């Protein structure tokens, strides 16, 4: 079962079923049933950590209620690592939710996305280690320095 652990060391099981999908739609405004037809939904979720955590909370709401955890407390228990782990669990739960051919299609799409992310991370690591990023920063700083002094701050406009 897909799961993640938050910064308070609580384990959250992510099981998608029709009721959980309905809660995500009603509470976070994201219709997970359209994820194959509108792949930008996953991009929107990954680009907006607040929306993502709201969606995850909608999925785990019964567990949160049993533990007495509010949505605010839930959000406070997320850091970058938690978001990364929750994202992996959430994607796995989405794949598990869909039947047959749709599941296979989604697995392929997510596999391709993971390959692209790994490729971009490798390029970034190379740019960091070979000095490309340092050179770009040095060039930008030199361009700023050679453009002359910064303009003076405008005088305040007196009140009438």
Phi and psi in radians as a Rosetta constraint file:
Dihedral C 1 N 2 CA 2 C 2 CIRCULARHARMONIC -1.084 0.35
Dihedral N 2 CA 2 C 2 N 3 CIRCULARHARMONIC 2.384 0.35
Dihedral C 2 N 3 CA 3 C 3 CIRCULARHARMONIC -2.720 0.35
Dihedral N 3 CA 3 C 3 N 4 CIRCULARHARMONIC 2.908 0.35
Dihedral C 3 N 4 CA 4 C 4 CIRCULARHARMONIC -2.585 0.35
Dihedral N 4 CA 4 C 4 N 5 CIRCULARHARMONIC 2.881 0.35
Dihedral C 4 N 5 CA 5 C 5 CIRCULARHARMONIC -2.074 0.35
Dihedral N 5 CA 5 C 5 N 6 CIRCULARHARMONIC 2.322 0.35
Dihedral C 5 N 6 CA 6 C 6 CIRCULARHARMONIC -1.518 0.35
Dihedral N 6 CA 6 C 6 N 7 CIRCULARHARMONIC -3.107 0.35
Dihedral C 6 N 7 CA 7 C 7 CIRCULARHARMONIC -1.231 0.35
Dihedral N 7 CA 7 C 7 N 8 CIRCULARHARMONIC -0.204 0.35
Dihedral C 7 N 8 CA 8 C 8 CIRCULARHARMONIC -1.672 0.35
Dihedral N 8 CA 8 C 8 N 9 CIRCULARHARMONIC 0.189 0.35
Dihedral C 8 N 9 CA 9 C 9 CIRCULARHARMONIC 1.115 0.35
Dihedral N 9 CA 9 C 9 N 10 CIRCULARHARMONIC 0.536 0.35
Dihedral C 9 N 10 CA 10 C 10 CIRCULARHARMONIC -1.678 0.35
Dihedral N 10 CA 10 C 10 N 11 CIRCULARHARMONIC 2.347 0.35
Dihedral C 10 N 11 CA 11 C 11 CIRCULARHARMONIC -1.557 0.35
Dihedral N 11 CA 11 C 11 N 12 CIRCULARHARMONIC 2.300 0.35
Dihedral C 11 N 12 CA 12 C 12 CIRCULARHARMONIC -2.073 0.35
Dihedral N 12 CA 12 C 12 N 13 CIRCULARHARMONIC 2.106 0.35
Dihedral C 12 N 13 CA 13 C 13 CIRCULARHARMONIC -1.560 0.35
Dihedral N 13 CA 13 C 13 N 14 CIRCULARHARMONIC 2.236 0.35
Dihedral C 13 N 14 CA 14 C 14 CIRCULARHARMONIC -1.831 0.35
Dihedral N 14 CA 14 C 14 N 15 CIRCULARHARMONIC 1.688 0.35
Dihedral C 14 N 15 CA 15 C 15 CIRCULARHARMONIC -1.976 0.35
Dihedral N 15 CA 15 C 15 N 16 CIRCULARHARMONIC 2.045 0.35
Dihedral C 15 N 16 CA 16 C 16 CIRCULARHARMONIC -1.585 0.35
Dihedral N 16 CA 16 C 16 N 17 CIRCULARHARMONIC 2.263 0.35
Dihedral C 16 N 17 CA 17 C 17 CIRCULARHARMONIC -2.425 0.35
Dihedral N 17 CA 17 C 17 N 18 CIRCULARHARMONIC 3.135 0.35
Dihedral C 17 N 18 CA 18 C 18 CIRCULARHARMONIC -1.039 0.35
Dihedral N 18 CA 18 C 18 N 19 CIRCULARHARMONIC -0.708 0.35
Dihedral C 18 N 19 CA 19 C 19 CIRCULARHARMONIC -1.154 0.35
Dihedral N 19 CA 19 C 19 N 20 CIRCULARHARMONIC -0.703 0.35
Dihedral C 19 N 20 CA 20 C 20 CIRCULARHARMONIC -1.137 0.35
Dihedral N 20 CA 20 C 20 N 21 CIRCULARHARMONIC -0.725 0.35
Dihedral C 20 N 21 CA 21 C 21 CIRCULARHARMONIC -1.085 0.35
Dihedral N 21 CA 21 C 21 N 22 CIRCULARHARMONIC -0.683 0.35
Dihedral C 21 N 22 CA 22 C 22 CIRCULARHARMONIC -1.125 0.35
Dihedral N 22 CA 22 C 22 N 23 CIRCULARHARMONIC -0.739 0.35
Dihedral C 22 N 23 CA 23 C 23 CIRCULARHARMONIC -1.097 0.35
Dihedral N 23 CA 23 C 23 N 24 CIRCULARHARMONIC -0.714 0.35
Dihedral C 23 N 24 CA 24 C 24 CIRCULARHARMONIC -1.069 0.35
Dihedral N 24 CA 24 C 24 N 25 CIRCULARHARMONIC -0.763 0.35
Dihedral C 24 N 25 CA 25 C 25 CIRCULARHARMONIC -1.104 0.35
Dihedral N 25 CA 25 C 25 N 26 CIRCULARHARMONIC -0.827 0.35
Dihedral C 25 N 26 CA 26 C 26 CIRCULARHARMONIC -1.281 0.35
Dihedral N 26 CA 26 C 26 N 27 CIRCULARHARMONIC -0.654 0.35
Dihedral C 26 N 27 CA 27 C 27 CIRCULARHARMONIC -1.648 0.35
Dihedral N 27 CA 27 C 27 N 28 CIRCULARHARMONIC -0.578 0.35
Dihedral C 27 N 28 CA 28 C 28 CIRCULARHARMONIC -1.896 0.35
Dihedral N 28 CA 28 C 28 N 29 CIRCULARHARMONIC -0.170 0.35
Dihedral C 28 N 29 CA 29 C 29 CIRCULARHARMONIC 1.298 0.35
Dihedral N 29 CA 29 C 29 N 30 CIRCULARHARMONIC 0.395 0.35
Dihedral C 29 N 30 CA 30 C 30 CIRCULARHARMONIC -2.074 0.35
Dihedral N 30 CA 30 C 30 N 31 CIRCULARHARMONIC 2.110 0.35
Dihedral C 30 N 31 CA 31 C 31 CIRCULARHARMONIC -1.627 0.35
Dihedral N 31 CA 31 C 31 N 32 CIRCULARHARMONIC 1.699 0.35
Dihedral C 31 N 32 CA 32 C 32 CIRCULARHARMONIC -1.135 0.35
Dihedral N 32 CA 32 C 32 N 33 CIRCULARHARMONIC -0.327 0.35
Dihedral C 32 N 33 CA 33 C 33 CIRCULARHARMONIC -1.161 0.35
Dihedral N 33 CA 33 C 33 N 34 CIRCULARHARMONIC -0.306 0.35
Dihedral C 33 N 34 CA 34 C 34 CIRCULARHARMONIC -1.735 0.35
Dihedral N 34 CA 34 C 34 N 35 CIRCULARHARMONIC 0.154 0.35
Dihedral C 34 N 35 CA 35 C 35 CIRCULARHARMONIC -1.066 0.35
Dihedral N 35 CA 35 C 35 N 36 CIRCULARHARMONIC -0.576 0.35
Dihedral C 35 N 36 CA 36 C 36 CIRCULARHARMONIC -1.363 0.35
Dihedral N 36 CA 36 C 36 N 37 CIRCULARHARMONIC -0.584 0.35
Dihedral C 36 N 37 CA 37 C 37 CIRCULARHARMONIC -1.402 0.35
Dihedral N 37 CA 37 C 37 N 38 CIRCULARHARMONIC -0.481 0.35
Dihedral C 37 N 38 CA 38 C 38 CIRCULARHARMONIC -2.282 0.35
Dihedral N 38 CA 38 C 38 N 39 CIRCULARHARMONIC 1.353 0.35
Dihedral C 38 N 39 CA 39 C 39 CIRCULARHARMONIC -1.061 0.35
Dihedral N 39 CA 39 C 39 N 40 CIRCULARHARMONIC -0.308 0.35
Dihedral C 39 N 40 CA 40 C 40 CIRCULARHARMONIC -1.151 0.35
Dihedral N 40 CA 40 C 40 N 41 CIRCULARHARMONIC -0.287 0.35
Dihedral C 40 N 41 CA 41 C 41 CIRCULARHARMONIC -1.021 0.35
Dihedral N 41 CA 41 C 41 N 42 CIRCULARHARMONIC -0.763 0.35
Dihedral C 41 N 42 CA 42 C 42 CIRCULARHARMONIC -1.176 0.35
Dihedral N 42 CA 42 C 42 N 43 CIRCULARHARMONIC -0.636 0.35
Dihedral C 42 N 43 CA 43 C 43 CIRCULARHARMONIC -1.123 0.35
Dihedral N 43 CA 43 C 43 N 44 CIRCULARHARMONIC -0.719 0.35
Dihedral C 43 N 44 CA 44 C 44 CIRCULARHARMONIC -1.098 0.35
Dihedral N 44 CA 44 C 44 N 45 CIRCULARHARMONIC -0.741 0.35
Dihedral C 44 N 45 CA 45 C 45 CIRCULARHARMONIC -1.113 0.35
Dihedral N 45 CA 45 C 45 N 46 CIRCULARHARMONIC -0.751 0.35
Dihedral C 45 N 46 CA 46 C 46 CIRCULARHARMONIC -1.264 0.35
Dihedral N 46 CA 46 C 46 N 47 CIRCULARHARMONIC -0.443 0.35
Dihedral C 46 N 47 CA 47 C 47 CIRCULARHARMONIC -1.465 0.35
Dihedral N 47 CA 47 C 47 N 48 CIRCULARHARMONIC -0.273 0.35
Dihedral C 47 N 48 CA 48 C 48 CIRCULARHARMONIC -2.190 0.35
Dihedral N 48 CA 48 C 48 N 49 CIRCULARHARMONIC 1.633 0.35
Dihedral C 48 N 49 CA 49 C 49 CIRCULARHARMONIC -1.067 0.35
Dihedral N 49 CA 49 C 49 N 50 CIRCULARHARMONIC -0.492 0.35
Dihedral C 49 N 50 CA 50 C 50 CIRCULARHARMONIC -1.183 0.35
Dihedral N 50 CA 50 C 50 N 51 CIRCULARHARMONIC -0.831 0.35
Dihedral C 50 N 51 CA 51 C 51 CIRCULARHARMONIC -1.080 0.35
Dihedral N 51 CA 51 C 51 N 52 CIRCULARHARMONIC -0.722 0.35
Dihedral C 51 N 52 CA 52 C 52 CIRCULARHARMONIC -1.062 0.35
Dihedral N 52 CA 52 C 52 N 53 CIRCULARHARMONIC -0.865 0.35
Dihedral C 52 N 53 CA 53 C 53 CIRCULARHARMONIC -1.134 0.35
Dihedral N 53 CA 53 C 53 N 54 CIRCULARHARMONIC -0.637 0.35
Dihedral C 53 N 54 CA 54 C 54 CIRCULARHARMONIC -1.066 0.35
Dihedral N 54 CA 54 C 54 N 55 CIRCULARHARMONIC -0.733 0.35
Dihedral C 54 N 55 CA 55 C 55 CIRCULARHARMONIC -1.123 0.35
Dihedral N 55 CA 55 C 55 N 56 CIRCULARHARMONIC -0.762 0.35
Dihedral C 55 N 56 CA 56 C 56 CIRCULARHARMONIC -1.102 0.35
Dihedral N 56 CA 56 C 56 N 57 CIRCULARHARMONIC -0.729 0.35
Dihedral C 56 N 57 CA 57 C 57 CIRCULARHARMONIC -1.058 0.35
Dihedral N 57 CA 57 C 57 N 58 CIRCULARHARMONIC -0.690 0.35
Dihedral C 57 N 58 CA 58 C 58 CIRCULARHARMONIC -1.060 0.35
Dihedral N 58 CA 58 C 58 N 59 CIRCULARHARMONIC -0.653 0.35
Dihedral C 58 N 59 CA 59 C 59 CIRCULARHARMONIC -1.173 0.35
Dihedral N 59 CA 59 C 59 N 60 CIRCULARHARMONIC -0.776 0.35
Dihedral C 59 N 60 CA 60 C 60 CIRCULARHARMONIC -1.638 0.35
Dihedral N 60 CA 60 C 60 N 61 CIRCULARHARMONIC 0.189 0.35
Dihedral C 60 N 61 CA 61 C 61 CIRCULARHARMONIC -0.890 0.35
Dihedral N 61 CA 61 C 61 N 62 CIRCULARHARMONIC -0.768 0.35
Dihedral C 61 N 62 CA 62 C 62 CIRCULARHARMONIC -1.060 0.35
Dihedral N 62 CA 62 C 62 N 63 CIRCULARHARMONIC -0.697 0.35
Dihedral C 62 N 63 CA 63 C 63 CIRCULARHARMONIC -1.131 0.35
Dihedral N 63 CA 63 C 63 N 64 CIRCULARHARMONIC -0.758 0.35
Dihedral C 63 N 64 CA 64 C 64 CIRCULARHARMONIC -1.061 0.35
Dihedral N 64 CA 64 C 64 N 65 CIRCULARHARMONIC -0.731 0.35
Dihedral C 64 N 65 CA 65 C 65 CIRCULARHARMONIC -1.082 0.35
Dihedral N 65 CA 65 C 65 N 66 CIRCULARHARMONIC -0.775 0.35
Dihedral C 65 N 66 CA 66 C 66 CIRCULARHARMONIC -1.072 0.35
Dihedral N 66 CA 66 C 66 N 67 CIRCULARHARMONIC -0.590 0.35
Dihedral C 66 N 67 CA 67 C 67 CIRCULARHARMONIC -1.557 0.35
Dihedral N 67 CA 67 C 67 N 68 CIRCULARHARMONIC -0.107 0.35
Dihedral C 67 N 68 CA 68 C 68 CIRCULARHARMONIC 1.238 0.35
Dihedral N 68 CA 68 C 68 N 69 CIRCULARHARMONIC 0.542 0.35
Dihedral C 68 N 69 CA 69 C 69 CIRCULARHARMONIC -1.750 0.35
Dihedral N 69 CA 69 C 69 N 70 CIRCULARHARMONIC 2.152 0.35
Dihedral C 69 N 70 CA 70 C 70 CIRCULARHARMONIC -1.423 0.35
Dihedral N 70 CA 70 C 70 N 71 CIRCULARHARMONIC 2.913 0.35
Dihedral C 70 N 71 CA 71 C 71 CIRCULARHARMONIC -1.109 0.35
Dihedral N 71 CA 71 C 71 N 72 CIRCULARHARMONIC -0.579 0.35
Dihedral C 71 N 72 CA 72 C 72 CIRCULARHARMONIC -1.157 0.35
Dihedral N 72 CA 72 C 72 N 73 CIRCULARHARMONIC -0.794 0.35
Dihedral C 72 N 73 CA 73 C 73 CIRCULARHARMONIC -1.108 0.35
Dihedral N 73 CA 73 C 73 N 74 CIRCULARHARMONIC -0.656 0.35
Dihedral C 73 N 74 CA 74 C 74 CIRCULARHARMONIC -1.071 0.35
Dihedral N 74 CA 74 C 74 N 75 CIRCULARHARMONIC -0.862 0.35
Dihedral C 74 N 75 CA 75 C 75 CIRCULARHARMONIC -1.074 0.35
Dihedral N 75 CA 75 C 75 N 76 CIRCULARHARMONIC -0.615 0.35
Dihedral C 75 N 76 CA 76 C 76 CIRCULARHARMONIC -1.197 0.35
Dihedral N 76 CA 76 C 76 N 77 CIRCULARHARMONIC -0.281 0.35
Dihedral C 76 N 77 CA 77 C 77 CIRCULARHARMONIC -1.664 0.35
Dihedral N 77 CA 77 C 77 N 78 CIRCULARHARMONIC 0.292 0.35
Dihedral C 77 N 78 CA 78 C 78 CIRCULARHARMONIC -1.956 0.35
Dihedral N 78 CA 78 C 78 N 79 CIRCULARHARMONIC 2.300 0.35
Dihedral C 78 N 79 CA 79 C 79 CIRCULARHARMONIC -2.204 0.35
Dihedral N 79 CA 79 C 79 N 80 CIRCULARHARMONIC -3.011 0.35
Dihedral C 79 N 80 CA 80 C 80 CIRCULARHARMONIC -1.019 0.35
Dihedral N 80 CA 80 C 80 N 81 CIRCULARHARMONIC -0.756 0.35
Dihedral C 80 N 81 CA 81 C 81 CIRCULARHARMONIC -1.147 0.35
Dihedral N 81 CA 81 C 81 N 82 CIRCULARHARMONIC -0.692 0.35
Dihedral C 81 N 82 CA 82 C 82 CIRCULARHARMONIC -1.123 0.35
Dihedral N 82 CA 82 C 82 N 83 CIRCULARHARMONIC -0.734 0.35
Dihedral C 82 N 83 CA 83 C 83 CIRCULARHARMONIC -1.081 0.35
Dihedral N 83 CA 83 C 83 N 84 CIRCULARHARMONIC -0.732 0.35
Dihedral C 83 N 84 CA 84 C 84 CIRCULARHARMONIC -1.089 0.35
Dihedral N 84 CA 84 C 84 N 85 CIRCULARHARMONIC -0.815 0.35
Dihedral C 84 N 85 CA 85 C 85 CIRCULARHARMONIC -1.142 0.35
Dihedral N 85 CA 85 C 85 N 86 CIRCULARHARMONIC -0.716 0.35
Dihedral C 85 N 86 CA 86 C 86 CIRCULARHARMONIC -1.146 0.35
Dihedral N 86 CA 86 C 86 N 87 CIRCULARHARMONIC -0.631 0.35
Dihedral C 86 N 87 CA 87 C 87 CIRCULARHARMONIC -1.093 0.35
Dihedral N 87 CA 87 C 87 N 88 CIRCULARHARMONIC -0.813 0.35
Dihedral C 87 N 88 CA 88 C 88 CIRCULARHARMONIC -1.046 0.35
Dihedral N 88 CA 88 C 88 N 89 CIRCULARHARMONIC -0.794 0.35
Dihedral C 88 N 89 CA 89 C 89 CIRCULARHARMONIC -1.134 0.35
Dihedral N 89 CA 89 C 89 N 90 CIRCULARHARMONIC -0.699 0.35
Dihedral C 89 N 90 CA 90 C 90 CIRCULARHARMONIC -1.125 0.35
Dihedral N 90 CA 90 C 90 N 91 CIRCULARHARMONIC -0.781 0.35
Dihedral C 90 N 91 CA 91 C 91 CIRCULARHARMONIC -1.105 0.35
Dihedral N 91 CA 91 C 91 N 92 CIRCULARHARMONIC -0.696 0.35
Dihedral C 91 N 92 CA 92 C 92 CIRCULARHARMONIC -1.096 0.35
Dihedral N 92 CA 92 C 92 N 93 CIRCULARHARMONIC -0.719 0.35
Dihedral C 92 N 93 CA 93 C 93 CIRCULARHARMONIC -1.134 0.35
Dihedral N 93 CA 93 C 93 N 94 CIRCULARHARMONIC -0.673 0.35
Dihedral C 93 N 94 CA 94 C 94 CIRCULARHARMONIC -1.111 0.35
Dihedral N 94 CA 94 C 94 N 95 CIRCULARHARMONIC -0.804 0.35
Dihedral C 94 N 95 CA 95 C 95 CIRCULARHARMONIC -1.047 0.35
Dihedral N 95 CA 95 C 95 N 96 CIRCULARHARMONIC -0.778 0.35
Dihedral C 95 N 96 CA 96 C 96 CIRCULARHARMONIC -1.105 0.35
Dihedral N 96 CA 96 C 96 N 97 CIRCULARHARMONIC -0.526 0.35
Dihedral C 96 N 97 CA 97 C 97 CIRCULARHARMONIC -1.209 0.35
Dihedral N 97 CA 97 C 97 N 98 CIRCULARHARMONIC -0.695 0.35
Dihedral C 97 N 98 CA 98 C 98 CIRCULARHARMONIC -1.397 0.35
Dihedral N 98 CA 98 C 98 N 99 CIRCULARHARMONIC 2.515 0.35
Dihedral C 98 N 99 CA 99 C 99 CIRCULARHARMONIC -1.488 0.35
Dihedral N 99 CA 99 C 99 N 100 CIRCULARHARMONIC 2.793 0.35
Dihedral C 99 N 100 CA 100 C 100 CIRCULARHARMONIC 0.570 0.35
Dihedral N 100 CA 100 C 100 N 101 CIRCULARHARMONIC -2.020 0.35
Dihedral C 100 N 101 CA 101 C 101 CIRCULARHARMONIC -1.077 0.35
Dihedral N 101 CA 101 C 101 N 102 CIRCULARHARMONIC -0.659 0.35
Dihedral C 101 N 102 CA 102 C 102 CIRCULARHARMONIC -1.137 0.35
Dihedral N 102 CA 102 C 102 N 103 CIRCULARHARMONIC -0.656 0.35
Dihedral C 102 N 103 CA 103 C 103 CIRCULARHARMONIC -1.091 0.35
Dihedral N 103 CA 103 C 103 N 104 CIRCULARHARMONIC -0.792 0.35
Dihedral C 103 N 104 CA 104 C 104 CIRCULARHARMONIC -1.096 0.35
Dihedral N 104 CA 104 C 104 N 105 CIRCULARHARMONIC -0.724 0.35
Dihedral C 104 N 105 CA 105 C 105 CIRCULARHARMONIC -1.083 0.35
Dihedral N 105 CA 105 C 105 N 106 CIRCULARHARMONIC -0.796 0.35
Dihedral C 105 N 106 CA 106 C 106 CIRCULARHARMONIC -1.131 0.35
Dihedral N 106 CA 106 C 106 N 107 CIRCULARHARMONIC -0.688 0.35
Dihedral C 106 N 107 CA 107 C 107 CIRCULARHARMONIC -1.038 0.35
Dihedral N 107 CA 107 C 107 N 108 CIRCULARHARMONIC -0.736 0.35
Dihedral C 107 N 108 CA 108 C 108 CIRCULARHARMONIC -1.134 0.35
Dihedral N 108 CA 108 C 108 N 109 CIRCULARHARMONIC -0.784 0.35
Dihedral C 108 N 109 CA 109 C 109 CIRCULARHARMONIC -1.074 0.35
Dihedral N 109 CA 109 C 109 N 110 CIRCULARHARMONIC -0.828 0.35
Dihedral C 109 N 110 CA 110 C 110 CIRCULARHARMONIC -1.198 0.35
Dihedral N 110 CA 110 C 110 N 111 CIRCULARHARMONIC -0.599 0.35
Dihedral C 110 N 111 CA 111 C 111 CIRCULARHARMONIC -1.103 0.35
Dihedral N 111 CA 111 C 111 N 112 CIRCULARHARMONIC -0.757 0.35
Dihedral C 111 N 112 CA 112 C 112 CIRCULARHARMONIC -1.120 0.35
Dihedral N 112 CA 112 C 112 N 113 CIRCULARHARMONIC -0.729 0.35
Dihedral C 112 N 113 CA 113 C 113 CIRCULARHARMONIC -1.096 0.35
Dihedral N 113 CA 113 C 113 N 114 CIRCULARHARMONIC -0.727 0.35
Dihedral C 113 N 114 CA 114 C 114 CIRCULARHARMONIC -1.107 0.35
Dihedral N 114 CA 114 C 114 N 115 CIRCULARHARMONIC -0.674 0.35
Dihedral C 114 N 115 CA 115 C 115 CIRCULARHARMONIC -1.101 0.35
Dihedral N 115 CA 115 C 115 N 116 CIRCULARHARMONIC -0.748 0.35
Dihedral C 115 N 116 CA 116 C 116 CIRCULARHARMONIC -1.137 0.35
Dihedral N 116 CA 116 C 116 N 117 CIRCULARHARMONIC -0.725 0.35
Dihedral C 116 N 117 CA 117 C 117 CIRCULARHARMONIC -1.100 0.35
Dihedral N 117 CA 117 C 117 N 118 CIRCULARHARMONIC -0.788 0.35
Dihedral C 117 N 118 CA 118 C 118 CIRCULARHARMONIC -1.065 0.35
Dihedral N 118 CA 118 C 118 N 119 CIRCULARHARMONIC -0.691 0.35
Dihedral C 118 N 119 CA 119 C 119 CIRCULARHARMONIC -1.112 0.35
Dihedral N 119 CA 119 C 119 N 120 CIRCULARHARMONIC -0.778 0.35
Dihedral C 119 N 120 CA 120 C 120 CIRCULARHARMONIC -1.140 0.35
Dihedral N 120 CA 120 C 120 N 121 CIRCULARHARMONIC -0.672 0.35
Dihedral C 120 N 121 CA 121 C 121 CIRCULARHARMONIC -1.136 0.35
Dihedral N 121 CA 121 C 121 N 122 CIRCULARHARMONIC -0.677 0.35
Dihedral C 121 N 122 CA 122 C 122 CIRCULARHARMONIC -1.136 0.35
Dihedral N 122 CA 122 C 122 N 123 CIRCULARHARMONIC -0.721 0.35
Dihedral C 122 N 123 CA 123 C 123 CIRCULARHARMONIC -1.105 0.35
Dihedral N 123 CA 123 C 123 N 124 CIRCULARHARMONIC -0.729 0.35
Dihedral C 123 N 124 CA 124 C 124 CIRCULARHARMONIC -1.122 0.35
Dihedral N 124 CA 124 C 124 N 125 CIRCULARHARMONIC -0.756 0.35
Dihedral C 124 N 125 CA 125 C 125 CIRCULARHARMONIC -1.066 0.35
Dihedral N 125 CA 125 C 125 N 126 CIRCULARHARMONIC -0.712 0.35
Dihedral C 125 N 126 CA 126 C 126 CIRCULARHARMONIC -1.117 0.35
Dihedral N 126 CA 126 C 126 N 127 CIRCULARHARMONIC -0.792 0.35
Dihedral C 126 N 127 CA 127 C 127 CIRCULARHARMONIC -1.093 0.35
Dihedral N 127 CA 127 C 127 N 128 CIRCULARHARMONIC -0.593 0.35
Dihedral C 127 N 128 CA 128 C 128 CIRCULARHARMONIC -1.246 0.35
Dihedral N 128 CA 128 C 128 N 129 CIRCULARHARMONIC -0.741 0.35
Dihedral C 128 N 129 CA 129 C 129 CIRCULARHARMONIC -1.385 0.35
Dihedral N 129 CA 129 C 129 N 130 CIRCULARHARMONIC -0.504 0.35
Dihedral C 129 N 130 CA 130 C 130 CIRCULARHARMONIC -1.605 0.35
Dihedral N 130 CA 130 C 130 N 131 CIRCULARHARMONIC 0.048 0.35
Dihedral C 130 N 131 CA 131 C 131 CIRCULARHARMONIC 1.545 0.35
Dihedral N 131 CA 131 C 131 N 132 CIRCULARHARMONIC 0.013 0.35
Dihedral C 131 N 132 CA 132 C 132 CIRCULARHARMONIC -1.015 0.35
Dihedral N 132 CA 132 C 132 N 133 CIRCULARHARMONIC -0.785 0.35
Dihedral C 132 N 133 CA 133 C 133 CIRCULARHARMONIC -1.209 0.35
Dihedral N 133 CA 133 C 133 N 134 CIRCULARHARMONIC -0.720 0.35
Dihedral C 133 N 134 CA 134 C 134 CIRCULARHARMONIC -1.046 0.35
Dihedral N 134 CA 134 C 134 N 135 CIRCULARHARMONIC -0.746 0.35
Dihedral C 134 N 135 CA 135 C 135 CIRCULARHARMONIC -1.103 0.35
Dihedral N 135 CA 135 C 135 N 136 CIRCULARHARMONIC -0.723 0.35
Dihedral C 135 N 136 CA 136 C 136 CIRCULARHARMONIC -1.107 0.35
Dihedral N 136 CA 136 C 136 N 137 CIRCULARHARMONIC -0.698 0.35
Dihedral C 136 N 137 CA 137 C 137 CIRCULARHARMONIC -1.149 0.35
Dihedral N 137 CA 137 C 137 N 138 CIRCULARHARMONIC -0.794 0.35
Dihedral C 137 N 138 CA 138 C 138 CIRCULARHARMONIC -1.038 0.35
Dihedral N 138 CA 138 C 138 N 139 CIRCULARHARMONIC -0.746 0.35
Dihedral C 138 N 139 CA 139 C 139 CIRCULARHARMONIC -1.123 0.35
Dihedral N 139 CA 139 C 139 N 140 CIRCULARHARMONIC -0.730 0.35
Dihedral C 139 N 140 CA 140 C 140 CIRCULARHARMONIC -1.135 0.35
Dihedral N 140 CA 140 C 140 N 141 CIRCULARHARMONIC -0.727 0.35
Dihedral C 140 N 141 CA 141 C 141 CIRCULARHARMONIC -1.153 0.35
Dihedral N 141 CA 141 C 141 N 142 CIRCULARHARMONIC -0.691 0.35
Dihedral C 141 N 142 CA 142 C 142 CIRCULARHARMONIC -1.125 0.35
Dihedral N 142 CA 142 C 142 N 143 CIRCULARHARMONIC -0.699 0.35
Dihedral C 142 N 143 CA 143 C 143 CIRCULARHARMONIC -1.122 0.35
Dihedral N 143 CA 143 C 143 N 144 CIRCULARHARMONIC -0.693 0.35
Dihedral C 143 N 144 CA 144 C 144 CIRCULARHARMONIC -1.147 0.35
Dihedral N 144 CA 144 C 144 N 145 CIRCULARHARMONIC -0.782 0.35
Dihedral C 144 N 145 CA 145 C 145 CIRCULARHARMONIC -1.134 0.35
Dihedral N 145 CA 145 C 145 N 146 CIRCULARHARMONIC -0.616 0.35
Dihedral C 145 N 146 CA 146 C 146 CIRCULARHARMONIC -1.425 0.35
Dihedral N 146 CA 146 C 146 N 147 CIRCULARHARMONIC -0.134 0.35
Dihedral C 146 N 147 CA 147 C 147 CIRCULARHARMONIC -1.432 0.35
Dihedral N 147 CA 147 C 147 N 148 CIRCULARHARMONIC 0.008 0.35
Dihedral C 147 N 148 CA 148 C 148 CIRCULARHARMONIC 1.673 0.35
Dihedral N 148 CA 148 C 148 N 149 CIRCULARHARMONIC -3.116 0.35
Dihedral C 148 N 149 CA 149 C 149 CIRCULARHARMONIC -1.218 0.35
Dihedral N 149 CA 149 C 149 N 150 CIRCULARHARMONIC 2.695 0.35
Dihedral C 149 N 150 CA 150 C 150 CIRCULARHARMONIC -1.217 0.35
Dihedral N 150 CA 150 C 150 N 151 CIRCULARHARMONIC 2.577 0.35
Dihedral C 150 N 151 CA 151 C 151 CIRCULARHARMONIC -1.101 0.35
Dihedral N 151 CA 151 C 151 N 152 CIRCULARHARMONIC 2.631 0.35
Dihedral C 151 N 152 CA 152 C 152 CIRCULARHARMONIC -1.193 0.35
Dihedral N 152 CA 152 C 152 N 153 CIRCULARHARMONIC 2.679 0.35
Dihedral C 152 N 153 CA 153 C 153 CIRCULARHARMONIC -1.194 0.35
Dihedral N 153 CA 153 C 153 N 154 CIRCULARHARMONIC 2.303 0.35
Dihedral C 153 N 154 CA 154 C 154 CIRCULARHARMONIC -1.138 0.35
Dihedral N 154 CA 154 C 154 N 155 CIRCULARHARMONIC 2.556 0.35
Dihedral C 154 N 155 CA 155 C 155 CIRCULARHARMONIC -1.177 0.35
Dihedral N 155 CA 155 C 155 N 156 CIRCULARHARMONIC 2.615 0.35
Dihedral C 155 N 156 CA 156 C 156 CIRCULARHARMONIC -1.150 0.35
Dihedral N 156 CA 156 C 156 N 157 CIRCULARHARMONIC 2.545 0.35
Dihedral C 156 N 157 CA 157 C 157 CIRCULARHARMONIC -1.512 0.35
Dihedral N 157 CA 157 C 157 N 158 CIRCULARHARMONIC 2.128 0.35
Dihedral C 157 N 158 CA 158 C 158 CIRCULARHARMONIC -1.155 0.35
Dihedral N 158 CA 158 C 158 N 159 CIRCULARHARMONIC 2.566 0.35
Dihedral C 158 N 159 CA 159 C 159 CIRCULARHARMONIC -1.259 0.35
Dihedral N 159 CA 159 C 159 N 160 CIRCULARHARMONIC 2.514 0.35
